[in-house]
Amino acid sequence: MDFQFMGGRMGSVAGKKITCLIEYATNQLLPLILVCASRGGCMQEESLSLMQMAKISSTLYDYQSNKKLFYVSILTSPTTGGVITSFGMLRDIIIAEPNAYIAFVGRRVID
């Protein structure tokens, strides 16, 4: 996730790239390691951004449940929002950097 662009938000393009990566790993029967760092979904895209969570989650379900492949999620600071719910926590093993800010919503939304 590129923090030079909107804080590493997960919009439709990022969702498509991650989905394609998971599908490739599924077809090639490869283990998957994803490094997560994001401030959540890209609300400028509204429902398109929210649909990425369902798309990635269903692709990961096929990868993990049907193909029985191994997935590791590495959480860096910050990891929040749609990223944490769509592919950050749907894993076999979670590794987090020390003192990482990991949450469903960020402090600004809570306030």
N, CA and C atoms as a LAMMPS dump frame, in Angstrom:
ITEM: TIMESTEP
0
ITEM: NUMBER OF ATOMS
333
ITEM: BOX BOUNDS ff ff ff
-5.0000000000000000e+02 5.0000000000000000e+02
-5.0000000000000000e+02 5.0000000000000000e+02
-5.0000000000000000e+02 5.0000000000000000e+02
ITEM: ATOMS id mol type element x y z
1 1 1 N 0.853 -1.169 0
2 1 2 C 0 0 0
3 1 3 C 0.898 1.231 0
4 2 1 N 0.62 2.132 -0.879
5 2 2 C 1.469 3.3 -1.086
6 2 3 C 0.959 4.501 -0.291
7 3 1 N 1.689 4.89 0.758
8 3 2 C 1.277 6.012 1.577
9 3 3 C 1.547 7.355 0.907
10 4 1 N 2.197 7.364 -0.229
11 4 2 C 2.366 8.593 -0.99
12 4 3 C 1.045 8.976 -1.666
13 5 1 N 0.118 8.005 -1.775
14 5 2 C -1.164 8.242 -2.423
15 5 3 C -2.292 7.987 -1.432
16 6 1 N -2.898 9.023 -0.913
17 6 2 C -4.077 8.959 -0.052
18 6 3 C -3.928 8.02 1.14
19 7 1 N -2.771 7.966 1.734
20 7 2 C -2.597 7.182 2.954
21 7 3 C -2.741 5.69 2.77
22 8 1 N -2.413 5.182 1.591
23 8 2 C -2.484 3.744 1.358
24 8 3 C -3.899 3.203 1.363
25 9 1 N -4.853 3.978 0.919
26 9 2 C -6.254 3.551 0.929
27 9 3 C -6.491 2.418 -0.057
28 10 1 N -7.458 1.54 0.275
29 10 2 C -7.786 0.437 -0.611
30 10 3 C -8.987 0.811 -1.466
31 11 1 N -8.725 1.222 -2.676
32 11 2 C -9.784 1.52 -3.627
33 11 3 C -9.983 0.355 -4.572
34 12 1 N -10.708 0.567 -5.655
35 12 2 C -11.035 -0.517 -6.576
36 12 3 C -9.807 -1.06 -7.305
37 13 1 N -8.833 -0.207 -7.613
38 13 2 C -7.624 -0.686 -8.308
39 13 3 C -6.785 -1.557 -7.379
40 14 1 N -6.598 -1.116 -6.134
41 14 2 C -5.844 -1.923 -5.173
42 14 3 C -6.554 -3.25 -4.92
43 15 1 N -7.877 -3.22 -4.807
44 15 2 C -8.65 -4.448 -4.612
45 15 3 C -8.493 -5.415 -5.766
46 16 1 N -8.497 -4.886 -6.986
47 16 2 C -8.321 -5.731 -8.176
48 16 3 C -6.935 -6.362 -8.195
49 17 1 N -5.906 -5.587 -7.869
50 17 2 C -4.541 -6.121 -7.868
51 17 3 C -4.365 -7.217 -6.823
52 18 1 N -4.92 -7.009 -5.639
53 18 2 C -4.808 -8.011 -4.579
54 18 3 C -5.583 -9.272 -4.951
55 19 1 N -6.765 -9.099 -5.53
56 19 2 C -7.552 -10.246 -5.974
57 19 3 C -6.807 -11.042 -7.039
58 20 1 N -6.203 -10.358 -8.001
59 20 2 C -5.431 -11.039 -9.05
60 20 3 C -4.244 -11.796 -8.463
61 21 1 N -3.588 -11.201 -7.462
62 21 2 C -2.469 -11.869 -6.794
63 21 3 C -2.927 -13.16 -6.115
64 22 1 N -4.05 -13.098 -5.408
65 22 2 C -4.573 -14.278 -4.716
66 22 3 C -4.986 -15.351 -5.726
67 23 1 N -5.625 -14.945 -6.818
68 23 2 C -6.017 -15.907 -7.858
69 23 3 C -4.798 -16.564 -8.485
70 24 1 N -3.738 -15.799 -8.714
71 24 2 C -2.506 -16.363 -9.267
72 24 3 C -1.909 -17.391 -8.308
73 25 1 N -1.845 -17.029 -7.018
74 25 2 C -1.312 -17.96 -6.014
75 25 3 C -2.175 -19.217 -5.931
76 26 1 N -3.482 -19.068 -6.083
77 26 2 C -4.391 -20.217 -6.065
78 26 3 C -4.132 -21.131 -7.251
79 27 1 N -4.041 -20.557 -8.434
80 27 2 C -3.842 -21.355 -9.652
81 27 3 C -2.485 -22.042 -9.68
82 28 1 N -1.47 -21.391 -9.114
83 28 2 C -0.117 -21.957 -9.101
84 28 3 C 0.165 -22.772 -7.836
85 29 1 N -0.835 -22.858 -6.927
86 29 2 C -0.711 -23.579 -5.653
87 29 3 C 0.469 -23.062 -4.827
88 30 1 N 0.584 -21.739 -4.748
89 30 2 C 1.682 -21.088 -4.023
90 30 3 C 1.233 -20.61 -2.652
91 31 1 N 2.132 -20.601 -1.657
92 31 2 C 1.803 -19.939 -0.387
93 31 3 C 1.718 -18.435 -0.622
94 32 1 N 1.016 -17.75 0.256
95 32 2 C 0.762 -16.321 0.068
96 32 3 C 1.179 -15.554 1.316
97 33 1 N 1.968 -14.502 1.133
98 33 2 C 2.342 -13.601 2.22
99 33 3 C 1.975 -12.185 1.778
100 34 1 N 1.087 -11.542 2.538
101 34 2 C 0.697 -10.172 2.24
102 34 3 C 1.128 -9.266 3.386
103 35 1 N 1.769 -8.162 3.043
104 35 2 C 2.167 -7.159 4.027
105 35 3 C 1.134 -6.036 3.966
106 36 1 N 0.44 -5.823 5.072
107 36 2 C -0.656 -4.848 5.116
108 36 3 C -0.215 -3.556 5.779
109 37 1 N -0.54 -2.447 5.173
110 37 2 C -0.355 -1.124 5.756
111 37 3 C -1.33 -0.193 5.061
112 38 1 N -2.36 0.216 5.776
113 38 2 C -3.362 1.048 5.133
114 38 3 C -4.188 1.776 6.179
115 39 1 N -4.723 2.891 5.778
116 39 2 C -5.641 3.617 6.65
117 39 3 C -7.085 3.303 6.29
118 40 1 N -7.335 2.203 5.594
119 40 2 C -8.701 1.772 5.348
120 40 3 C -9.126 1.863 3.901
121 41 1 N -10.434 1.936 3.712
122 41 2 C -10.995 2.005 2.372
123 41 3 C -10.943 3.415 1.821
124 42 1 N -11.091 3.523 0.536
125 42 2 C -11.048 4.819 -0.146
126 42 3 C -12.482 5.326 -0.291
127 43 1 N -12.907 6.158 0.625
128 43 2 C -14.302 6.577 0.638
129 43 3 C -14.667 7.487 -0.524
130 44 1 N -13.675 7.955 -1.287
131 44 2 C -13.995 8.729 -2.478
132 44 3 C -14.684 7.846 -3.511
133 45 1 N -14.472 6.534 -3.406
134 45 2 C -15.109 5.601 -4.33
135 45 3 C -16.366 4.98 -3.728
136 46 1 N -16.672 5.29 -2.496
137 46 2 C -17.853 4.841 -1.775
138 46 3 C -18.098 3.349 -1.918
139 47 1 N -19.191 2.932 -2.557
140 47 2 C -19.56 1.52 -2.607
141 47 3 C -18.553 0.672 -3.383
142 48 1 N -17.862 1.256 -4.353
143 48 2 C -16.847 0.488 -5.087
144 48 3 C -15.729 0.04 -4.155
145 49 1 N -15.363 0.909 -3.223
146 49 2 C -14.339 0.559 -2.249
147 49 3 C -14.836 -0.522 -1.304
148 50 1 N -16.07 -0.41 -0.873
149 50 2 C -16.632 -1.406 0.037
150 50 3 C -16.759 -2.778 -0.624
151 51 1 N -17.024 -2.81 -1.911
152 51 2 C -17.134 -4.095 -2.617
153 51 3 C -15.804 -4.836 -2.68
154 52 1 N -14.69 -4.125 -2.535
155 52 2 C -13.374 -4.771 -2.575
156 52 3 C -13.218 -5.737 -1.406
157 53 1 N -13.801 -5.394 -0.254
158 53 2 C -13.716 -6.274 0.906
159 53 3 C -14.356 -7.621 0.602
160 54 1 N -15.541 -7.605 0
161 54 2 C -16.236 -8.853 -0.326
162 54 3 C -15.489 -9.627 -1.405
163 55 1 N -14.987 -8.917 -2.402
164 55 2 C -14.273 -9.576 -3.499
165 55 3 C -13.006 -10.266 -2.993
166 56 1 N -12.218 -9.556 -2.197
167 56 2 C -10.978 -10.134 -1.666
168 56 3 C -11.285 -11.275 -0.703
169 57 1 N -12.278 -11.103 0.153
170 57 2 C -12.637 -12.134 1.126
171 57 3 C -13.083 -13.421 0.439
172 58 1 N -13.898 -13.303 -0.598
173 58 2 C -14.36 -14.51 -1.291
174 58 3 C -13.222 -15.19 -2.051
175 59 1 N -12.305 -14.423 -2.595
176 59 2 C -11.148 -14.998 -3.284
177 59 3 C -10.245 -15.72 -2.28
178 60 1 N -10.051 -15.111 -1.109
179 60 2 C -9.26 -15.758 -0.057
180 60 3 C -9.943 -17.017 0.461
181 61 1 N -11.27 -17.025 0.504
182 61 2 C -12 -18.222 0.943
183 61 3 C -11.691 -19.393 0.02
184 62 1 N -11.722 -19.154 -1.281
185 62 2 C -11.376 -20.206 -2.237
186 62 3 C -9.934 -20.656 -2.036
187 63 1 N -9.037 -19.706 -1.841
188 63 2 C -7.62 -20.003 -1.649
189 63 3 C -7.395 -20.871 -0.417
190 64 1 N -8.023 -20.494 0.707
191 64 2 C -7.772 -21.185 1.969
192 64 3 C -8.632 -22.425 2.163
193 65 1 N -9.926 -22.32 1.914
194 65 2 C -10.833 -23.418 2.229
195 65 3 C -10.882 -24.493 1.15
196 66 1 N -10.993 -24.072 -0.089
197 66 2 C -11.12 -25.053 -1.166
198 66 3 C -9.782 -25.641 -1.604
199 67 1 N -8.764 -24.806 -1.666
200 67 2 C -7.451 -25.278 -2.125
201 67 3 C -6.526 -25.659 -0.973
202 68 1 N -6.894 -25.281 0.258
203 68 2 C -6.107 -25.598 1.462
204 68 3 C -4.676 -25.073 1.381
205 69 1 N -4.511 -23.843 0.891
206 69 2 C -3.185 -23.249 0.764
207 69 3 C -2.877 -22.372 1.972
208 70 1 N -1.612 -22.044 2.154
209 70 2 C -1.108 -21.372 3.347
210 70 3 C -0.98 -19.871 3.127
211 71 1 N -1.566 -19.085 4.043
212 71 2 C -1.582 -17.627 3.924
213 71 3 C -1.082 -16.983 5.22
214 72 1 N -0.083 -16.102 5.097
215 72 2 C 0.464 -15.355 6.219
216 72 3 C 0.181 -13.874 5.988
217 73 1 N -0.323 -13.212 7.024
218 73 2 C -0.598 -11.783 6.971
219 73 3 C 0.394 -11.07 7.884
220 74 1 N 1.125 -10.1 7.335
221 74 2 C 2.053 -9.295 8.125
222 74 3 C 1.453 -7.901 8.258
223 75 1 N 1.143 -7.526 9.494
224 75 2 C 0.499 -6.24 9.748
225 75 3 C 1.535 -5.216 10.186
226 76 1 N 1.563 -4.097 9.487
227 76 2 C 2.453 -2.998 9.848
228 76 3 C 1.597 -1.829 10.33
229 77 1 N 2.236 -0.803 10.822
230 77 2 C 1.494 0.314 11.387
231 77 3 C 1.335 1.434 10.378
232 78 1 N 0.151 1.934 10.147
233 78 2 C -1.137 1.495 10.663
234 78 3 C -1.791 0.494 9.713
235 79 1 N -2.647 -0.347 10.246
236 79 2 C -3.503 -1.21 9.431
237 79 3 C -4.906 -1.094 10.003
238 80 1 N -5.818 -0.504 9.236
239 80 2 C -7.177 -0.259 9.72
240 80 3 C -8.195 -0.487 8.611
241 81 1 N -9.456 -0.389 8.965
242 81 2 C -10.573 -0.354 8.027
243 81 3 C -10.749 -1.577 7.164
244 82 1 N -11.044 -1.335 5.89
245 82 2 C -11.336 -2.404 4.944
246 82 3 C -10.189 -3.378 4.753
247 83 1 N -8.972 -2.918 4.918
248 83 2 C -7.81 -3.797 4.762
249 83 3 C -7.784 -4.829 5.878
250 84 1 N -8.017 -4.395 7.106
251 84 2 C -7.98 -5.327 8.233
252 84 3 C -9.109 -6.346 8.121
253 85 1 N -10.276 -5.926 7.637
254 85 2 C -11.411 -6.839 7.558
255 85 3 C -11.386 -7.728 6.33
256 86 1 N -10.816 -7.28 5.232
257 86 2 C -10.877 -8.074 4.011
258 86 3 C -9.729 -9.058 3.857
259 87 1 N -8.518 -8.682 4.216
260 87 2 C -7.434 -9.653 4.087
261 87 3 C -6.415 -9.606 5.217
262 88 1 N -6.516 -8.63 6.102
263 88 2 C -5.574 -8.542 7.206
264 88 3 C -5.76 -9.626 8.254
265 89 1 N -7.013 -9.974 8.528
266 89 2 C -7.295 -10.957 9.578
267 89 3 C -7.714 -12.328 9.052
268 90 1 N -7.953 -12.466 7.776
269 90 2 C -8.348 -13.763 7.207
270 90 3 C -7.098 -14.521 6.802
271 91 1 N -6.48 -15.235 7.716
272 91 2 C -5.145 -15.79 7.51
273 91 3 C -4.96 -17.075 8.283
274 92 1 N -3.865 -17.767 8.028
275 92 2 C -3.45 -18.895 8.847
276 92 3 C -2.585 -18.406 10.006
277 93 1 N -1.701 -17.441 9.732
278 93 2 C -0.816 -16.86 10.744
279 93 3 C -0.794 -15.343 10.571
280 94 1 N -0.868 -14.604 11.7
281 94 2 C -0.715 -13.145 11.682
282 94 3 C 0.609 -12.809 12.359
283 95 1 N 1.388 -11.959 11.71
284 95 2 C 2.611 -11.413 12.295
285 95 3 C 2.44 -9.899 12.282
286 96 1 N 2.684 -9.269 13.425
287 96 2 C 2.544 -7.807 13.5
288 96 3 C 3.839 -7.198 14.003
289 97 1 N 4.195 -6.04 13.437
290 97 2 C 5.382 -5.357 13.921
291 97 3 C 5.108 -4.83 15.329
292 98 1 N 6.144 -4.693 16.153
293 98 2 C 5.956 -4.203 17.53
294 98 3 C 5.286 -2.829 17.551
295 99 1 N 4.342 -2.67 18.452
296 99 2 C 3.627 -1.405 18.677
297 99 3 C 2.861 -0.916 17.451
298 100 1 N 2.474 -1.804 16.579
299 100 2 C 1.717 -1.427 15.382
300 100 3 C 0.316 -0.965 15.772
301 101 1 N -0.184 0.069 15.09
302 101 2 C -1.556 0.543 15.281
303 101 3 C -2.452 -0.282 14.372
304 102 1 N -3.235 -1.174 14.988
305 102 2 C -4.105 -2.076 14.238
306 102 3 C -5.515 -1.924 14.801
307 103 1 N -6.469 -1.551 13.949
308 103 2 C -7.83 -1.298 14.422
309 103 3 C -8.812 -1.414 13.265
310 104 1 N -10.097 -1.551 13.616
311 104 2 C -11.117 -1.557 12.58
312 104 3 C -11.328 -0.153 12.028
313 105 1 N -11.381 0.84 12.917
314 105 2 C -11.498 2.24 12.496
315 105 3 C -10.392 3.051 13.15
316 106 1 N -10.042 4.146 12.524
317 106 2 C -8.995 5.007 13.041
318 106 3 C -9.498 5.958 14.122
319 107 1 N -8.586 6.605 14.778
320 107 2 C -8.895 7.512 15.873
321 107 3 C -9.826 8.643 15.428
322 108 1 N -9.62 9.178 14.22
323 108 2 C -10.444 10.285 13.73
324 108 3 C -11.912 9.876 13.608
325 109 1 N -12.177 8.653 13.137
326 109 2 C -13.558 8.174 13.006
327 109 3 C -14.177 7.978 14.378
328 110 1 N -13.415 7.448 15.326
329 110 2 C -13.924 7.249 16.68
330 110 3 C -14.278 8.583 17.319
331 111 1 N -13.388 9.577 17.16
332 111 2 C -13.645 10.901 17.738
333 111 3 C -14.876 11.54 17.115
